[in-house]
């Protein structure tokens, strides 16, 4: 059984500014000695986690916050009728290790993900311990042998199973750490980019001359390479030893989101709602990025654009890696247009066909 699913996506974005830094400029990186436009992995992962597709197919995402008082209010709303408010407050304080004179401190040490059903599971354990006259602070010792049950409670928090969780205090520091199953790279253009500056005005309808506001915004366009790797066994473990079929189903949905979800920054101004031109998926024994296909920036030849040469470079580098290292992979690809696919890659006509191929363990 191949343990890793590698996702390679090429997506062309029309003029846009999908991810900005503290200076309100496009994020960028030097790769191959030249500047590339960058979309951070955090930005892409959040867009995926907050998408309608995620909610419809993978359920409700976790609540990521360090504002414990507001978290308690949300948990009380979601768990109303199941657990009383005082128990929820006590449980969150115990998990975060941030108790105060009023029950729970205002903030935790860092932003952390909280899954609704996981908190509900802990509420049940605290309730049981209190009913038996046990000190809830000693609950950690009682729960150390129930890791599998706790992982099962986490099954509804797929994003935690994918991205992982680090905890530094409270019961979560003993029982709540999760090694993420999904690695996502920062997204880079396959070619160098000279950004443009948009000088814009906001016209005041009640002002006779001039404008009410002047400002500038950096933007650009390009072909972007997205890469992610899914550790199937780790995902199964994180979901309470879920069957491989469940992990593959999640993998298929990840493929769809990596090919279709775009960060929302400045989209009301640029509307760069573009879908992937190519999606290559491989079942492999190791995680393998193909980013070095673009270490030498792709060049547009005779005004032919960057998409076709980017596809050609990706296929060429895949063949070099596949052959040079003797990789035992099962590869499938969906690609728009008439570009040929190298021998060893199964071509699929639609993204849905490729998703089915993933769910079938890279067969068929």
LINZILIN-V401494 format. One record per run of one state. SS is the DSSP state (2 for helix, 1 for strand, 0 for the rest). FROM is the first residue (numbers start at 1). LEN is the number of residues. If there is no record, write none. Layout:
BEGIN
<<SS;FROM;LEN> <SS;FROM;LEN>>
END
This chain:
BEGIN
<<0;1;3> <1;4;13> <0;17;3> <1;20;1> <0;21;5> <1;26;1> <0;27;1> <1;28;4> <0;32;2> <1;34;6> <0;40;1> <2;41;9> <0;50;2> <2;52;7> <0;59;4> <1;63;5> <2;68;11> <0;79;6> <2;85;12> <0;97;10> <1;107;8> <0;115;1> <2;116;16> <0;132;4> <2;136;8> <0;144;3> <2;147;10> <0;157;1> <2;158;6> <0;164;1> <1;165;1> <0;166;4> <2;170;6> <0;176;2> <1;178;1> <0;179;3> <1;182;3> <0;185;2> <1;187;3> <0;190;6> <1;196;7> <0;203;10> <1;213;19> <2;232;7> <0;239;5> <2;244;17> <0;261;6> <2;267;4> <0;271;7> <1;278;7> <0;285;6> <2;291;4> <0;295;12> <2;307;18> <0;325;5> <1;330;6> <0;336;9> <1;345;4> <0;349;2> <2;351;9> <0;360;5>>
END
